[in-house]
Amino acid sequence: MGFKQPQRKAHISFEDGDYAGLELTLSLDEPIGRFMAVERMVASGNTRLEEVCAMFQALVLEWNLEDESGPIPLTREGVERLTLTTILVILSKWMEAQTGPDLPLGARSSNGSGSGVASMPMETLSSSPGT
């Protein structure tokens, strides 16, 4: 049986600003191609809305979004009720979570202390033997 890639998630809470109170659970383990496509879309501002909606819906696992009609379902129809700005703000947070430093990095470095290796002398050595 082969190894299956982990399926990490990020819980994002907006604490202040226009999106204060918004909470999302986003998938962090999407194919690299999807990450590259989102990065290109956000950077260029040249977006095809069909692509944005499809990618966005695949990334978002849960949300607490509502509008004047009530809770917005996490469906294509629900995504179509969002503004482009809201979608791009959430995609930007997803990209931050993707590149964040929270991946396990293994054991901490001892920074050389306690390595058991004698330190090398740093003084200038004489060029002639015996002096």
N, C-alpha and C positions, 0 to 999 in steps of 0.2 A: 504494500500500500504506500502511495506517495505522500509527500508532505503538502499540506494545504496552507496557503498563506493566511496569516492572522487577519481578522476583521476588526480593526480598531474603530472606535467612535470618539467624537468630541462633543461635549456638552458646552454650548456657547450661551452665555447670558449677557445681554446688553445692560449695562449698569446706568448709563446716562445718555444724554442727547436725545435725538429724535426717536431712537429705537429702544429707549429705556423700558425694561420689562419683557422684551422679546427674548424667548428662550428657544433654543434649537438643539436637536441632536443630529449631527452630521456624520456621514461615513467618511473615514479618513483613508480607507484602503481601496481606493478606486484605481483602475488601470492608469498607468502613466500617460497614456494617450489622452484620457479625459482631462487630467491635470494640465497637460500642455495646451489643450484646446481652450480650457477656461482661462488660463494665463494669457493666451493670445487675444481672446475676446475682451478681457478686462483692460489689457494694455492698449489695444488698438481703438477701442470704442466702436469698432465696426462689428456690430452684432447681428446675427440672423436670429430673429426671435424664436423661430421654431427650435433651433439648436439650443438656445438659452433655456427654454422651458423644459426640453427633454433632459438636458444635463442637470439642471437644477433639481428636477424631480427625483433623479437617481441619487443625488447627493444627500438630500434632506430625508431623514428617517422619522423625525418628529418635530412639531412646532406648536406654539400656542397662539398663532395668529388669528385675529378676528377682524371683521369690518362691521359696518352698520347692519349687515344682515345676520351677524353672529359668527361662530367659529368658521374658519376657512378650512375646508377639507384638504388633505394632502393628496390631491388628484390633479390631473391636467386642468380640469375646470377651475380648481382652487388656485393653482399657479397662475392661471390667466386672470384672476382677480387682483393679483399683485401688481404694483408699479414696477417698471424697469429699474428704477433707483433702488427699491427694496431688494430686488433680486441681486443686483450688482453689489450692494452692501453685504449681503449674506455670502455671496461668492467670494468676496474679498476676505471675510472672516474665515471661510473654509480654507483659502490659500494660506492665510497666516497660521492656522492650526496644522496644516500639512507640513509646513516648513519649520514649525516650532521645535525647541530643543527638548521636548519631553520624551523622546525615544530612549529606551534603555541603552546606556553606553558601556555597561560592564563595570568591572572593579575600578575604583578610583586610583589614580596614580599616587605613589608615595613621594613624588617629587624628588626622587633620588635619595631621600633619607632612609636609612635602615636597609640599604641595598646589599650591604656586606662587601662592597667593592671599595678598595682603598682609593682615595682621591689622588689624582695625578698632580705632581708638583708643577707650579705655574711660573717659577723663577727662570730667568734666562740662564742657559747652561753655557759653560766656557767652551770655546771652540778648540782648545788644545787639551789633551789628556793631562791630568795631574795638576791643573791650575785651578 
